[in-house]
Amino acid sequence: MCVYLSKCFQTWCNHIITDSLRQTINILTLALGAMLLIPAGLILASWSALPGDSLYPTKRTLERVALTLLSPNYQAQTSLQTNLITRRLEEADVSIDKHTSTAGLQELKLQLQQARSQVEQAPTPQAKQQAKRQLIRTLNTTNTKLETKKQNLITHQTIYQTQYVTQQITQVIQV
């Protein structure tokens, strides 16, 4: 009889512990999911934000966080910087096409300055040369696209808008 009661008690304890442990795991899983869902939601919501949009500062902050996380790996950080230059160029292009503003060009100029600073902070001469080559390739592509945009603006927009935007493009090209 004692053995039977002992087994029943043990089964009951295992059942309670298992349910309690299961409940704790479920709560922790939900909490972890919620913690990951918020940044993921911000990333997705801000992905297509343009300069002047309410989520644009969030997008830029997330990019700075990514650059900080990559700081131990100079090559990865440099690669991300060049990708961000391309992203700023696309944003400027869309902003100009929508006739909303030239703020995208200012963001592109700022990104180019940050990339230049990144190259100067290279840990070794070889890394600096490699970063320079990568940046120069990106700058050549960016320059070509900006010149094309400038020519398209001259042929398709009013003189006043064209002069202002081409002046902004010229400033970015000179960086």
Secondary structure, DSSP 8 states (H G I E B T S, - for coil): -HHHHHHHHHHHHHHHHHHHHHHHHHHHHHHHHHHHHHHHHHHHHHTT--TTSTTHHHHHHHHHHHHHHTTT-HHHHHHHHHHHHHHHHHHHHHHHHTTS-SHHHHHHHHHHHHHHHHHHT-SSHHHHHHHHHHHHHHHHHHHHHHHHHHHHHHHHS-HHHHHHHHHHHHHHHH-
